[in-house]
Amino acid sequence: MSSSRTRPSDQYYPSQYQPGSAPLIDRVVNNWHHQDEKRSDRTYYDSDSDDEEDRELTHCCDLDGDASFVNLCHAFCINRKVRRAMLLIIVASFALFFLCSGFLMPAWREQQALVEGLDNPDSFGQQMPNKLSGITQLQQISPDHVPGGRSDPDGKRRLIFIGDIHGCKHELLELLKVVGFRKDTDKIIATGDVLAKGPDSPGVIDTLISLDALSVRGNHEDRVLLAAQSRASTGESLEANNDESAIDTSANSRGAGLKGEALLGYLKPHHLKWLRSLPLIIHIPALTPPRHSAPVTSDIDNLSKKKKRKTFKILDDINVVHAGLIPSVPLLRQDPFSVMNMRSMSPTNHTPSENRKKGIPWERVWGWYNDRMARTHSTFMSWLFSSTTESTEASEWWRSWNDMFNTNDDSGESQPLFKHSKPSVVVYGHDSPRGLNLKRWSKGLDSGCVNGDQLSAMVLNAWGHAEIVSVNSKHRK
């Protein structure tokens, strides 16, 4: 065979790739190859540091490298867990924003307004209110009716607070039956509005008188008494009017559904006498529980076994009113009209209003104020009050308490010596649309019996255990 003869496989190889020639790597032509050749020719001193910077820059910006910054960011963003975490962060941020703007900030602004109203010299009640003639501003409950303490060492007495009755005699009797009322050990305290609107206002008053019950004056009692006063000023005889109404309305002799002056014709003189005796505020000092523990089979426990009811504990002073009280104003300086009619209050100046839309609910202001007092009330003052209660008769205790927090000026008017006293719980009615409204420092008991809902009572024993008991209206909707 001739040496010039080509191999069969040579026809498949281009001339530059013939076997036996230079390595293929030497024939590769690209930028990095030339850059390496140029770098090999450099002879300056800091060539090593420049090489490192170039490599870092190339590594960072090279889009073909998996470890580049851009590719790492891209891989980070497309990760499913990362996107889920970012979505949760965004949602949480929006939720936090709406929480702050919708709840936290308004609550903070309300707190600032309440603080401003507390020390505002123009706040409602800073000036002496006009006294209404013929109205008892404050009545202290008799020691014989207070559960616990020295006069009730066995803890047999109870206080039964009843919400607005509004002439519903049937429901009143049913409620007293459910709570197991005992006249010798229990004391009824109504929150006002015992008459008007309902089917039997005179019957309710007669029942309360026969049971020696207490009550405060409500706005409906006040309207009836104002109508009676206006009629008396004209010289018209109430007895003659009663006789006429008995003849003309024999089919409806109890004044069902009536109120104000229209109801006046159905009330007898002894009814009006009892209504005139009602105070604006009934004050009950803090209970002193008996030394022994409460019996396991108490009346409240028996009631709880029949039906699950709301229970709580009250060992603070209690003030019974019809509508509400203005914080930081002594009881003897409370405005009579506001005590019988308020539903809301301005937080900045404590101006009360009958309209629920003017301000915030008054019990919210009262609760904030009493929480503030409870935190700052000194243990020394608590010891002073408890020792005074134990060492003296209740009448002397009340006189010393009244002298401590009120003093007489030259005109004989009672003036507050200290602005803040100890916290107290308010038991009230008047606001049936809110129903049972049980807060730490206020207990609203008007559950709308006359509107077909329920008649409610709060039963309090000598150990401060309180329970809500309700009965359905006879005409429940």
Contacts in CASP RR format, 6 or more apart in sequence:
PFRMAT RR
TARGET T0000
AUTHOR 0000-0000-0000
METHOD contacts of the structure
MODEL  1
MSSSRTRPSDQYYPSQYQPGSAPLIDRVVNNWHHQDEKRSDRTYYDSDSD
DEEDRELTHCCDLDGDASFVNLCHAFCINRKVRRAMLLIIVASFALFFLC
SGFLMPAWREQQALVEGLDNPDSFGQQMPNKLSGITQLQQISPDHVPGGR
SDPDGKRRLIFIGDIHGCKHELLELLKVVGFRKDTDKIIATGDVLAKGPD
SPGVIDTLISLDALSVRGNHEDRVLLAAQSRASTGESLEANNDESAIDTS
ANSRGAGLKGEALLGYLKPHHLKWLRSLPLIIHIPALTPPRHSAPVTSDI
DNLSKKKKRKTFKILDDINVVHAGLIPSVPLLRQDPFSVMNMRSMSPTNH
TPSENRKKGIPWERVWGWYNDRMARTHSTFMSWLFSSTTESTEASEWWRS
WNDMFNTNDDSGESQPLFKHSKPSVVVYGHDSPRGLNLKRWSKGLDSGCV
NGDQLSAMVLNAWGHAEIVSVNSKHRK
10 18 0 8 1.000
13 19 0 8 1.000
16 27 0 8 1.000
17 24 0 8 1.000
39 47 0 8 1.000
39 51 0 8 1.000
59 65 0 8 1.000
59 67 0 8 1.000
59 68 0 8 1.000
60 68 0 8 1.000
60 69 0 8 1.000
61 68 0 8 1.000
61 69 0 8 1.000
61 70 0 8 1.000
62 68 0 8 1.000
63 70 0 8 1.000
63 71 0 8 1.000
65 71 0 8 1.000
76 82 0 8 1.000
77 83 0 8 1.000
110 347 0 8 1.000
110 360 0 8 1.000
111 368 0 8 1.000
113 347 0 8 1.000
113 348 0 8 1.000
114 347 0 8 1.000
114 365 0 8 1.000
114 368 0 8 1.000
114 369 0 8 1.000
116 347 0 8 1.000
116 348 0 8 1.000
117 123 0 8 1.000
117 347 0 8 1.000
117 348 0 8 1.000
117 349 0 8 1.000
117 350 0 8 1.000
118 327 0 8 1.000
118 328 0 8 1.000
118 369 0 8 1.000
118 372 0 8 1.000
120 348 0 8 1.000
120 349 0 8 1.000
120 350 0 8 1.000
122 349 0 8 1.000
123 328 0 8 1.000
123 349 0 8 1.000
123 350 0 8 1.000
123 351 0 8 1.000
124 326 0 8 1.000
124 335 0 8 1.000
124 338 0 8 1.000
124 346 0 8 1.000
124 349 0 8 1.000
124 350 0 8 1.000
124 351 0 8 1.000
124 352 0 8 1.000
125 326 0 8 1.000
125 329 0 8 1.000
125 333 0 8 1.000
125 335 0 8 1.000
125 350 0 8 1.000
128 333 0 8 1.000
128 413 0 8 1.000
129 333 0 8 1.000
129 334 0 8 1.000
129 335 0 8 1.000
129 336 0 8 1.000
131 137 0 8 1.000
131 336 0 8 1.000
132 336 0 8 1.000
132 337 0 8 1.000
134 276 0 8 1.000
135 217 0 8 1.000
135 279 0 8 1.000
135 280 0 8 1.000
135 336 0 8 1.000
136 277 0 8 1.000
136 278 0 8 1.000
136 279 0 8 1.000
136 280 0 8 1.000
137 279 0 8 1.000
137 280 0 8 1.000
137 281 0 8 1.000
137 331 0 8 1.000
137 332 0 8 1.000
137 334 0 8 1.000
137 336 0 8 1.000
138 279 0 8 1.000
138 280 0 8 1.000
138 281 0 8 1.000
138 283 0 8 1.000
138 331 0 8 1.000
138 332 0 8 1.000
139 214 0 8 1.000
139 279 0 8 1.000
139 281 0 8 1.000
139 282 0 8 1.000
139 283 0 8 1.000
140 282 0 8 1.000
140 283 0 8 1.000
140 285 0 8 1.000
140 394 0 8 1.000
140 398 0 8 1.000
141 187 0 8 1.000
141 189 0 8 1.000
141 214 0 8 1.000
141 282 0 8 1.000
141 283 0 8 1.000
141 284 0 8 1.000
141 285 0 8 1.000
142 394 0 8 1.000
143 151 0 8 1.000
143 393 0 8 1.000
143 394 0 8 1.000
143 395 0 8 1.000
144 151 0 8 1.000
145 157 0 8 1.000
145 159 0 8 1.000
145 187 0 8 1.000
146 152 0 8 1.000
146 157 0 8 1.000
146 159 0 8 1.000
146 284 0 8 1.000
146 285 0 8 1.000
146 287 0 8 1.000
146 394 0 8 1.000
147 155 0 8 1.000
147 156 0 8 1.000
147 157 0 8 1.000
147 158 0 8 1.000
147 159 0 8 1.000
147 287 0 8 1.000
147 460 0 8 1.000
147 461 0 8 1.000
147 462 0 8 1.000
147 464 0 8 1.000
148 155 0 8 1.000
148 157 0 8 1.000
148 287 0 8 1.000
148 288 0 8 1.000
148 289 0 8 1.000
148 290 0 8 1.000
148 462 0 8 1.000
149 287 0 8 1.000
149 288 0 8 1.000
149 289 0 8 1.000
149 290 0 8 1.000
149 462 0 8 1.000
150 288 0 8 1.000
150 390 0 8 1.000
152 290 0 8 1.000
152 462 0 8 1.000
153 290 0 8 1.000
153 291 0 8 1.000
154 290 0 8 1.000
155 290 0 8 1.000
155 461 0 8 1.000
155 462 0 8 1.000
155 463 0 8 1.000
156 185 0 8 1.000
156 462 0 8 1.000
157 185 0 8 1.000
157 186 0 8 1.000
157 187 0 8 1.000
157 461 0 8 1.000
157 462 0 8 1.000
158 185 0 8 1.000
158 186 0 8 1.000
158 187 0 8 1.000
158 299 0 8 1.000
158 459 0 8 1.000
158 460 0 8 1.000
158 461 0 8 1.000
158 462 0 8 1.000
159 186 0 8 1.000
159 187 0 8 1.000
159 189 0 8 1.000
159 284 0 8 1.000
159 459 0 8 1.000
159 460 0 8 1.000
160 176 0 8 1.000
160 179 0 8 1.000
160 181 0 8 1.000
160 186 0 8 1.000
160 187 0 8 1.000
160 188 0 8 1.000
160 189 0 8 1.000
160 457 0 8 1.000
160 458 0 8 1.000
160 459 0 8 1.000
160 460 0 8 1.000
161 189 0 8 1.000
161 190 0 8 1.000
161 191 0 8 1.000
161 320 0 8 1.000
161 427 0 8 1.000
161 443 0 8 1.000
161 445 0 8 1.000
161 457 0 8 1.000
161 458 0 8 1.000
161 459 0 8 1.000
161 460 0 8 1.000
162 172 0 8 1.000
162 175 0 8 1.000
162 188 0 8 1.000
162 189 0 8 1.000
162 190 0 8 1.000
162 191 0 8 1.000
162 445 0 8 1.000
162 455 0 8 1.000
162 456 0 8 1.000
162 457 0 8 1.000
163 190 0 8 1.000
163 191 0 8 1.000
163 192 0 8 1.000
163 429 0 8 1.000
163 444 0 8 1.000
163 445 0 8 1.000
163 446 0 8 1.000
163 447 0 8 1.000
163 455 0 8 1.000
163 456 0 8 1.000
163 457 0 8 1.000
164 191 0 8 1.000
164 192 0 8 1.000
164 193 0 8 1.000
164 194 0 8 1.000
164 429 0 8 1.000
164 430 0 8 1.000
164 432 0 8 1.000
164 445 0 8 1.000
164 446 0 8 1.000
164 448 0 8 1.000
164 449 0 8 1.000
164 450 0 8 1.000
165 171 0 8 1.000
165 172 0 8 1.000
165 190 0 8 1.000
165 192 0 8 1.000
165 193 0 8 1.000
165 194 0 8 1.000
165 195 0 8 1.000
165 204 0 8 1.000
165 449 0 8 1.000
165 455 0 8 1.000
166 193 0 8 1.000
166 194 0 8 1.000
166 195 0 8 1.000
166 196 0 8 1.000
166 197 0 8 1.000
166 198 0 8 1.000
166 201 0 8 1.000
166 220 0 8 1.000
166 448 0 8 1.000
166 449 0 8 1.000
166 450 0 8 1.000
167 194 0 8 1.000
167 195 0 8 1.000
167 196 0 8 1.000
167 197 0 8 1.000
167 198 0 8 1.000
167 199 0 8 1.000
167 200 0 8 1.000
167 201 0 8 1.000
167 203 0 8 1.000
167 204 0 8 1.000
167 450 0 8 1.000
168 198 0 8 1.000
168 199 0 8 1.000
168 200 0 8 1.000
168 204 0 8 1.000
168 449 0 8 1.000
168 450 0 8 1.000
168 455 0 8 1.000
168 473 0 8 1.000
168 474 0 8 1.000
169 199 0 8 1.000
169 200 0 8 1.000
169 203 0 8 1.000
169 204 0 8 1.000
169 207 0 8 1.000
170 199 0 8 1.000
170 200 0 8 1.000
170 474 0 8 1.000
171 449 0 8 1.000
171 455 0 8 1.000
171 471 0 8 1.000
171 472 0 8 1.000
171 473 0 8 1.000
171 474 0 8 1.000
172 204 0 8 1.000
172 207 0 8 1.000
172 455 0 8 1.000
173 207 0 8 1.000
174 455 0 8 1.000
174 471 0 8 1.000
175 455 0 8 1.000
175 456 0 8 1.000
175 457 0 8 1.000
175 469 0 8 1.000
175 470 0 8 1.000
175 471 0 8 1.000
176 188 0 8 1.000
176 211 0 8 1.000
178 303 0 8 1.000
178 469 0 8 1.000
178 471 0 8 1.000
179 299 0 8 1.000
179 303 0 8 1.000
179 457 0 8 1.000
179 459 0 8 1.000
179 469 0 8 1.000
180 186 0 8 1.000
180 299 0 8 1.000
181 188 0 8 1.000
181 211 0 8 1.000
183 211 0 8 1.000
183 212 0 8 1.000
187 212 0 8 1.000
187 213 0 8 1.000
187 214 0 8 1.000
188 208 0 8 1.000
188 211 0 8 1.000
188 213 0 8 1.000
188 214 0 8 1.000
189 213 0 8 1.000
189 214 0 8 1.000
189 215 0 8 1.000
189 282 0 8 1.000
189 320 0 8 1.000
189 427 0 8 1.000
190 208 0 8 1.000
190 213 0 8 1.000
190 214 0 8 1.000
190 215 0 8 1.000
190 216 0 8 1.000
191 215 0 8 1.000
191 216 0 8 1.000
191 320 0 8 1.000
191 321 0 8 1.000
191 322 0 8 1.000
191 427 0 8 1.000
191 428 0 8 1.000
191 429 0 8 1.000
191 430 0 8 1.000
191 444 0 8 1.000
191 445 0 8 1.000
191 446 0 8 1.000
192 215 0 8 1.000
192 216 0 8 1.000
192 217 0 8 1.000
192 218 0 8 1.000
192 220 0 8 1.000
192 221 0 8 1.000
192 278 0 8 1.000
192 322 0 8 1.000
192 429 0 8 1.000
192 430 0 8 1.000
193 218 0 8 1.000
193 219 0 8 1.000
193 220 0 8 1.000
193 221 0 8 1.000
193 322 0 8 1.000
193 429 0 8 1.000
193 430 0 8 1.000
193 446 0 8 1.000
194 201 0 8 1.000
194 204 0 8 1.000
194 205 0 8 1.000
194 208 0 8 1.000
194 215 0 8 1.000
194 221 0 8 1.000
195 201 0 8 1.000
195 202 0 8 1.000
195 204 0 8 1.000
195 205 0 8 1.000
195 220 0 8 1.000
195 221 0 8 1.000
195 224 0 8 1.000
195 259 0 8 1.000
195 263 0 8 1.000
195 267 0 8 1.000
195 275 0 8 1.000
196 220 0 8 1.000
196 223 0 8 1.000
196 224 0 8 1.000
196 257 0 8 1.000
196 258 0 8 1.000
196 259 0 8 1.000
196 260 0 8 1.000
196 263 0 8 1.000
197 220 0 8 1.000
197 257 0 8 1.000
197 258 0 8 1.000
197 259 0 8 1.000
197 450 0 8 1.000
198 256 0 8 1.000
198 257 0 8 1.000
198 450 0 8 1.000
199 254 0 8 1.000
199 255 0 8 1.000
199 256 0 8 1.000
199 257 0 8 1.000
200 254 0 8 1.000
200 255 0 8 1.000
200 256 0 8 1.000
201 254 0 8 1.000
201 255 0 8 1.000
201 258 0 8 1.000
201 263 0 8 1.000
201 266 0 8 1.000
201 267 0 8 1.000
202 254 0 8 1.000
202 255 0 8 1.000
202 266 0 8 1.000
202 267 0 8 1.000
202 268 0 8 1.000
202 271 0 8 1.000
203 254 0 8 1.000
205 267 0 8 1.000
205 271 0 8 1.000
205 274 0 8 1.000
205 275 0 8 1.000
206 271 0 8 1.000
208 215 0 8 1.000
208 274 0 8 1.000
209 270 0 8 1.000
209 274 0 8 1.000
214 282 0 8 1.000
215 278 0 8 1.000
216 278 0 8 1.000
216 279 0 8 1.000
216 280 0 8 1.000
216 281 0 8 1.000
216 282 0 8 1.000
216 320 0 8 1.000
216 321 0 8 1.000
216 322 0 8 1.000
217 275 0 8 1.000
217 278 0 8 1.000
217 279 0 8 1.000
217 280 0 8 1.000
217 322 0 8 1.000
217 340 0 8 1.000
218 278 0 8 1.000
218 322 0 8 1.000
218 323 0 8 1.000
218 340 0 8 1.000
218 430 0 8 1.000
219 322 0 8 1.000
219 323 0 8 1.000
219 340 0 8 1.000
219 341 0 8 1.000
219 430 0 8 1.000
220 259 0 8 1.000
220 260 0 8 1.000
221 275 0 8 1.000
221 278 0 8 1.000
222 340 0 8 1.000
223 259 0 8 1.000
223 260 0 8 1.000
223 261 0 8 1.000
224 259 0 8 1.000
224 260 0 8 1.000
224 261 0 8 1.000
224 263 0 8 1.000
224 264 0 8 1.000
224 267 0 8 1.000
224 272 0 8 1.000
224 275 0 8 1.000
225 272 0 8 1.000
225 275 0 8 1.000
225 276 0 8 1.000
227 260 0 8 1.000
227 261 0 8 1.000
227 264 0 8 1.000
228 238 0 8 1.000
228 264 0 8 1.000
228 272 0 8 1.000
230 261 0 8 1.000
231 238 0 8 1.000
231 241 0 8 1.000
231 261 0 8 1.000
231 264 0 8 1.000
232 238 0 8 1.000
238 264 0 8 1.000
238 265 0 8 1.000
238 269 0 8 1.000
238 272 0 8 1.000
239 269 0 8 1.000
241 264 0 8 1.000
241 265 0 8 1.000
242 265 0 8 1.000
242 266 0 8 1.000
242 267 0 8 1.000
242 268 0 8 1.000
245 265 0 8 1.000
245 266 0 8 1.000
246 253 0 8 1.000
249 255 0 8 1.000
249 266 0 8 1.000
253 266 0 8 1.000
254 266 0 8 1.000
255 263 0 8 1.000
255 266 0 8 1.000
258 266 0 8 1.000
267 275 0 8 1.000
280 321 0 8 1.000
280 322 0 8 1.000
280 334 0 8 1.000
280 336 0 8 1.000
280 339 0 8 1.000
280 340 0 8 1.000
281 319 0 8 1.000
281 320 0 8 1.000
281 321 0 8 1.000
281 325 0 8 1.000
281 331 0 8 1.000
281 334 0 8 1.000
281 339 0 8 1.000
282 319 0 8 1.000
282 320 0 8 1.000
283 317 0 8 1.000
283 318 0 8 1.000
283 319 0 8 1.000
283 320 0 8 1.000
283 331 0 8 1.000
284 317 0 8 1.000
284 318 0 8 1.000
284 319 0 8 1.000
284 320 0 8 1.000
285 317 0 8 1.000
285 389 0 8 1.000
285 394 0 8 1.000
285 397 0 8 1.000
285 398 0 8 1.000
286 315 0 8 1.000
286 316 0 8 1.000
286 317 0 8 1.000
286 385 0 8 1.000
286 389 0 8 1.000
287 314 0 8 1.000
287 315 0 8 1.000
287 460 0 8 1.000
287 462 0 8 1.000
287 463 0 8 1.000
287 464 0 8 1.000
288 386 0 8 1.000
288 389 0 8 1.000
288 390 0 8 1.000
289 315 0 8 1.000
289 462 0 8 1.000
289 463 0 8 1.000
289 464 0 8 1.000
290 462 0 8 1.000
290 463 0 8 1.000
293 463 0 8 1.000
294 461 0 8 1.000
294 462 0 8 1.000
294 463 0 8 1.000
294 465 0 8 1.000
298 461 0 8 1.000
298 465 0 8 1.000
299 459 0 8 1.000
299 461 0 8 1.000
300 311 0 8 1.000
300 459 0 8 1.000
300 461 0 8 1.000
300 465 0 8 1.000
300 467 0 8 1.000
303 309 0 8 1.000
303 459 0 8 1.000
303 467 0 8 1.000
303 469 0 8 1.000
304 311 0 8 1.000
304 467 0 8 1.000
309 467 0 8 1.000
309 468 0 8 1.000
309 469 0 8 1.000
310 436 0 8 1.000
310 438 0 8 1.000
310 467 0 8 1.000
310 468 0 8 1.000
311 465 0 8 1.000
311 466 0 8 1.000
311 467 0 8 1.000
311 468 0 8 1.000
312 438 0 8 1.000
312 466 0 8 1.000
313 464 0 8 1.000
313 465 0 8 1.000
313 466 0 8 1.000
314 425 0 8 1.000
314 460 0 8 1.000
314 464 0 8 1.000
314 466 0 8 1.000
315 464 0 8 1.000
316 422 0 8 1.000
316 423 0 8 1.000
316 424 0 8 1.000
316 425 0 8 1.000
317 422 0 8 1.000
317 423 0 8 1.000
317 424 0 8 1.000
317 425 0 8 1.000
318 424 0 8 1.000
318 425 0 8 1.000
318 426 0 8 1.000
318 427 0 8 1.000
319 325 0 8 1.000
319 331 0 8 1.000
319 424 0 8 1.000
319 425 0 8 1.000
319 426 0 8 1.000
319 427 0 8 1.000
320 426 0 8 1.000
320 427 0 8 1.000
320 428 0 8 1.000
321 339 0 8 1.000
321 340 0 8 1.000
321 426 0 8 1.000
321 427 0 8 1.000
321 428 0 8 1.000
322 339 0 8 1.000
322 340 0 8 1.000
322 428 0 8 1.000
322 429 0 8 1.000
322 430 0 8 1.000
323 338 0 8 1.000
323 339 0 8 1.000
323 340 0 8 1.000
323 341 0 8 1.000
323 342 0 8 1.000
323 343 0 8 1.000
323 428 0 8 1.000
323 429 0 8 1.000
323 430 0 8 1.000
323 431 0 8 1.000
324 338 0 8 1.000
324 339 0 8 1.000
324 342 0 8 1.000
324 352 0 8 1.000
324 362 0 8 1.000
324 363 0 8 1.000
324 366 0 8 1.000
324 426 0 8 1.000
324 428 0 8 1.000
324 430 0 8 1.000
325 331 0 8 1.000
325 334 0 8 1.000
325 339 0 8 1.000
325 362 0 8 1.000
325 366 0 8 1.000
325 426 0 8 1.000
326 334 0 8 1.000
326 335 0 8 1.000
326 338 0 8 1.000
326 342 0 8 1.000
326 345 0 8 1.000
326 350 0 8 1.000
326 352 0 8 1.000
326 362 0 8 1.000
327 350 0 8 1.000
327 365 0 8 1.000
327 366 0 8 1.000
327 367 0 8 1.000
327 368 0 8 1.000
327 369 0 8 1.000
327 370 0 8 1.000
328 350 0 8 1.000
328 369 0 8 1.000
328 419 0 8 1.000
328 420 0 8 1.000
329 350 0 8 1.000
330 405 0 8 1.000
330 406 0 8 1.000
330 414 0 8 1.000
330 416 0 8 1.000
330 421 0 8 1.000
332 406 0 8 1.000
332 414 0 8 1.000
333 414 0 8 1.000
333 416 0 8 1.000
335 352 0 8 1.000
338 352 0 8 1.000
340 430 0 8 1.000
341 352 0 8 1.000
341 354 0 8 1.000
341 430 0 8 1.000
342 352 0 8 1.000
342 353 0 8 1.000
342 354 0 8 1.000
342 362 0 8 1.000
343 353 0 8 1.000
343 354 0 8 1.000
343 355 0 8 1.000
343 356 0 8 1.000
343 361 0 8 1.000
343 362 0 8 1.000
343 430 0 8 1.000
343 431 0 8 1.000
344 352 0 8 1.000
344 353 0 8 1.000
344 355 0 8 1.000
344 356 0 8 1.000
344 357 0 8 1.000
344 358 0 8 1.000
344 359 0 8 1.000
344 360 0 8 1.000
344 361 0 8 1.000
344 362 0 8 1.000
345 351 0 8 1.000
345 352 0 8 1.000
345 353 0 8 1.000
345 359 0 8 1.000
345 360 0 8 1.000
345 361 0 8 1.000
345 362 0 8 1.000
345 365 0 8 1.000
346 353 0 8 1.000
346 358 0 8 1.000
346 359 0 8 1.000
347 359 0 8 1.000
347 360 0 8 1.000
347 365 0 8 1.000
350 365 0 8 1.000
352 362 0 8 1.000
353 359 0 8 1.000
356 433 0 8 1.000
361 434 0 8 1.000
363 426 0 8 1.000
363 437 0 8 1.000
363 439 0 8 1.000
363 441 0 8 1.000
363 442 0 8 1.000
363 444 0 8 1.000
366 426 0 8 1.000
366 441 0 8 1.000
366 442 0 8 1.000
367 439 0 8 1.000
367 440 0 8 1.000
367 441 0 8 1.000
367 442 0 8 1.000
370 423 0 8 1.000
370 424 0 8 1.000
370 440 0 8 1.000
370 441 0 8 1.000
371 423 0 8 1.000
371 440 0 8 1.000
371 441 0 8 1.000
373 420 0 8 1.000
373 421 0 8 1.000
373 422 0 8 1.000
373 423 0 8 1.000
374 423 0 8 1.000
376 420 0 8 1.000
377 422 0 8 1.000
377 423 0 8 1.000
381 422 0 8 1.000
382 422 0 8 1.000
385 401 0 8 1.000
385 422 0 8 1.000
388 397 0 8 1.000
388 400 0 8 1.000
388 401 0 8 1.000
389 397 0 8 1.000
392 400 0 8 1.000
404 417 0 8 1.000
404 418 0 8 1.000
405 416 0 8 1.000
405 417 0 8 1.000
405 418 0 8 1.000
405 421 0 8 1.000
406 414 0 8 1.000
406 415 0 8 1.000
406 416 0 8 1.000
406 417 0 8 1.000
407 414 0 8 1.000
407 415 0 8 1.000
407 416 0 8 1.000
407 417 0 8 1.000
408 414 0 8 1.000
408 415 0 8 1.000
409 415 0 8 1.000
423 441 0 8 1.000
424 441 0 8 1.000
425 441 0 8 1.000
425 442 0 8 1.000
425 443 0 8 1.000
426 441 0 8 1.000
426 442 0 8 1.000
426 443 0 8 1.000
427 442 0 8 1.000
427 443 0 8 1.000
427 444 0 8 1.000
427 445 0 8 1.000
427 458 0 8 1.000
428 442 0 8 1.000
428 443 0 8 1.000
428 444 0 8 1.000
428 445 0 8 1.000
428 446 0 8 1.000
429 444 0 8 1.000
429 445 0 8 1.000
429 446 0 8 1.000
430 446 0 8 1.000
431 437 0 8 1.000
431 444 0 8 1.000
431 446 0 8 1.000
432 446 0 8 1.000
432 447 0 8 1.000
432 448 0 8 1.000
432 450 0 8 1.000
432 451 0 8 1.000
432 453 0 8 1.000
434 444 0 8 1.000
434 446 0 8 1.000
435 444 0 8 1.000
435 446 0 8 1.000
435 447 0 8 1.000
435 448 0 8 1.000
435 453 0 8 1.000
436 444 0 8 1.000
436 445 0 8 1.000
436 447 0 8 1.000
436 456 0 8 1.000
436 468 0 8 1.000
436 470 0 8 1.000
437 443 0 8 1.000
437 444 0 8 1.000
438 444 0 8 1.000
438 468 0 8 1.000
443 458 0 8 1.000
443 466 0 8 1.000
445 456 0 8 1.000
445 457 0 8 1.000
445 458 0 8 1.000
446 456 0 8 1.000
447 453 0 8 1.000
447 454 0 8 1.000
447 455 0 8 1.000
447 456 0 8 1.000
447 470 0 8 1.000
448 454 0 8 1.000
448 455 0 8 1.000
448 473 0 8 1.000
449 455 0 8 1.000
449 456 0 8 1.000
449 473 0 8 1.000
450 473 0 8 1.000
451 473 0 8 1.000
451 477 0 8 1.000
452 473 0 8 1.000
452 475 0 8 1.000
452 476 0 8 1.000
452 477 0 8 1.000
453 472 0 8 1.000
453 473 0 8 1.000
453 476 0 8 1.000
453 477 0 8 1.000
454 470 0 8 1.000
454 471 0 8 1.000
454 472 0 8 1.000
454 473 0 8 1.000
454 476 0 8 1.000
455 470 0 8 1.000
455 471 0 8 1.000
455 473 0 8 1.000
456 468 0 8 1.000
456 469 0 8 1.000
456 470 0 8 1.000
457 468 0 8 1.000
457 469 0 8 1.000
457 470 0 8 1.000
458 466 0 8 1.000
458 467 0 8 1.000
458 468 0 8 1.000
458 469 0 8 1.000
459 466 0 8 1.000
459 467 0 8 1.000
459 469 0 8 1.000
460 466 0 8 1.000
END
